[in-house]
Amino acid sequence: MHYKTEGIVLSNAGYNDKYAITQVFTRSFGRISYLLPKTRGRRSKINPTLFSPLSI
């Protein structure tokens, strides 16, 4: 199932060259870890500042 929720990034740790493990705290689910693709380059579709700690 897919859920859309807001959360605060607690930490971000590299897993390998392509992925990072990001821990996020949400009101609905508490603390959750996600395996997310790393952002590379300026032309990336994902803004890298979204995954820096304490970002909302």
C-alpha positions in Angstrom: 0.0 0.0 0.0 1.0 3.6 -0.6 0.7 6.3 2.0 1.3 10.0 1.7 2.6 11.6 4.9 5.0 14.2 6.1 8.0 13.5 8.2 11.3 14.8 9.6 14.5 13.2 8.4 16.5 12.0 11.4 19.6 10.5 9.7 20.9 9.4 6.3 23.5 6.6 5.9 25.1 5.3 2.7 24.2 1.7 1.9 26.1 1.2 -1.4 26.9 3.3 -4.5 23.3 3.7 -5.5 21.2 3.6 -2.3 21.1 5.3 1.1 19.2 4.3 4.2 17.2 7.2 5.5 15.4 7.3 8.9 12.3 9.4 9.0 10.0 10.2 11.9 6.3 10.7 11.1 3.2 11.3 13.2 1.3 8.4 11.9 4.0 5.7 11.7 6.7 6.9 14.1 10.3 6.2 13.2 10.7 4.4 9.9 13.7 3.5 7.7 13.6 3.8 3.9 16.0 2.5 1.3 16.1 5.5 -1.1 18.2 6.1 -4.3 21.0 8.5 -3.9 20.7 11.8 -5.8 23.5 12.4 -8.3 24.3 15.6 -10.2 22.4 18.8 -10.7 19.9 17.3 -13.1 18.6 14.9 -10.6 14.8 14.8 -10.3 15.1 14.6 -6.5 16.3 17.6 -4.6 19.2 16.3 -2.3 18.4 18.8 0.4 15.2 16.9 1.1 17.3 14.0 2.6 19.5 16.1 4.9 18.9 15.6 8.6 16.2 17.7 10.3 14.6 18.6 7.0 10.8 18.4 6.8 
